[in-house]
């Protein structure tokens, strides 16, 4: 398990947020990406290796929690998967394929860029070693204030610990923060933790923008 405090944080805007106002935090997968990263990455591994996707996914989903809570490195995870599913692919090729499985959701990045500078923007994501570092290097992630990744925290959504860590990272009470996620279970947990949950679908982005604007201006 790693300590999120030991990782460099994203560069923040020079503008000072209105900490008495309303703010927003996001999930990453299924919100800033189209579709599920896990589904796409396992399909890509199957396509590249010729191993049936069902076999790849059986191994992947059996062990992926070890990545999500930071118990394994990505290389350790791949060693287990490679041996268990019989996948003839070196780690270096897998890592490149894994990171290449990210497909951005451009409308959400446009929404992120358009948020007023007075709004503090957070991130709470069930994520993986290597992937979280890759995302931090993305200049667009400079808009996020102290992102919280499960693999660094040691807890994954929908745990109460995850949302407590988000509230601490945001530096404002949960009641002042909307939390955006594409999974209802996580929205329920966010609401229980005092956040204002907004369920997201990339197929209804305009409706989401209206809901977020109403929250921020409420």
N, C-alpha and C positions, 0 to 999 in steps of 0.2 A: 504494500500500500504506500502511496506517495502522498506527500503533503502539498496541497495546492499553494500554500504560501511560499514554497520553494521555487515555484515556476514564475517566469516573468509575466507580467500582466500586459494586456493590450494597451496601446497608447490611447490616452483619452483626449477628447477635444479640449481646447483651451477655454472654450466658453463655459461659464459656471452654470450648472443646472439649477433649476428652481426646486430646492429640496422640500419646500412646503407644498409643491404641486403634485401632479400625478405623473407616473412613470410607467415603463413597460419592460418586461423581460420575455425572452423567447426561448423555445426549444430550437434545436437545429434540424435534425433529420425529419423529413416530411413537412418542414416549414420553410427552411432556406434551401431545401432540396426537393426535387420532384420524385415522388415515390419513396420507397424505403431503401436506404443504403444497404441493409443486410440482404434484401431480396436481389438487388442488382449485383452486388459483389459476389454472392454465391452463384448466380447464373453465369457471371463472367468467368468465374473459376471453372465451372463445369464446361462452358463453351471452349475455353482455352485448353483444358486438360483432356477432354473427352470422357471424363468421369460423369456418370449420371447425376443430374442436379439433386435428385432426392438423397443420394448418398452424401453429397457435399453438404447439403443442408442439415441432414441428420447429425453429422459431426459438428458442424458450425454452431447450430443452436443448442447442442448439448453443452458446449464449453464456452460460449460467448460471454457468459456472465463473468468469467475469470478476467476477461479484458475490461468489461464495463466497470468493475470495482478495482481495477489496477493490480490484481493478484498475479497476472501473467504479463510478460512483454508480448508484443505482437509476434516476435520470433518464436517464443515458447508455444504460443497458441498455434502457429503454423506447423511446428514440428509435430504436435499432437494430431492435428487435422490431417497432415500429409500421411502420417503412418496409419491412422485409423481408417481413412477413406481411400488410401492407396492413390494419392494424387502425385503424379510425376512432374513436380514443378519446384525449382529452387526458391528459397525465401525471397531473394532479391526480385525475382519475377512476380512473386505473389504481392510483395509490398507495392510495386509499381501498379499492378492491376487493381489492388485494393484502393489506393488513392485515386486511381483513374475511374473508379466506379461512382465518384461523386458527380451528380448532375444538378447544377444550380437551378433554383427557382427565381428567374430574373425579376418578376414583379415584387417579390418580397425584398430583394436587395434594393429595389427602387424605393419601396416604402421605408426601409431603414435609412437610406440616404436623405429622405425628405423629412424625417422626424425633426421637430424643432430642437435647437440646441439646448433649450431649457429642460428637455426631457432626458432623464438618465435612462440608459438602455442596458439591460442585463441579459445574460444568457445562462440557461440551465439545460445541460445536454447529457444524456446517457451516451458516453463516447468511449473512444479507444486510444491506447497508446499509439503514437506515430500520427494518427488521424488528428488528434487534438493539437499536436504541435504544428502539423500542416495547416490547420485552420488559423492558428495564431499568426502565422506568417502572412496570411492574406490581408492586404491593406484595408479591406472593407471591415475587418474585425476590429479595427481601431475604434469603431463607434461603440463597442461593447465595454461596459464598465466591469472589470474584474469577472470575466467569464468563469462559470463553475462547471467543471467536467467531472462526471462520475468516476472516471478512472483515476483522477487525482484526489478526489474527495474520499473514495472508498465506500460510497453509498450511491445507489441509483434510484431514480424516480420509479414509483411514486412514494418513496420512503419519506417520512417526516423530516429526517435528517437532511435530505436533499433541499427541501424547501426552507428549512432553517438556515442552511448555508447560503441559499440565494438571498434571503432577507438580510443576512449579515453582510454579504457582498454588495448588495444594493445600497446599504447605508441609510435606508428609509424604512418606515414600517410597511409591512406587507399590505396593509389596507390601502396604501397609496400606489400599489403596483398591479397592473394587469399582467397576467401570465398567459402566453399564447402557445398552444400545443395542438398537435393533430390527433392526440389520443385522449378519449374521454376519461379514462382512468386517471390520467395525469391532471386533467382539468379538475376532476373531483377532489384529488389530493391537494391541488393548489387552493381551491375554494376552502377546504377544511383548514388549511394553514393560514387563511385570512387574506389571500390574494383574490383578485378579480379575474376568474378564468375566462378565456375566450378560445373556443374550439375553432381550429383552422382547417380549411380544405383549399388546396391550390385551385380547385375548380370553382371556388366562390370567393376569389380574392377581392373583388369589388365590395362585396357584402362585408368581408372582414375589415377592409379599410374604413368603411362607414362605422362599424362597431368600435374600432379602435379610436377613431376620431371623436365619437360620442363619449367614450370613456375619458379621453385626455382633456376634453373640453367640459366635462360634466362638473 
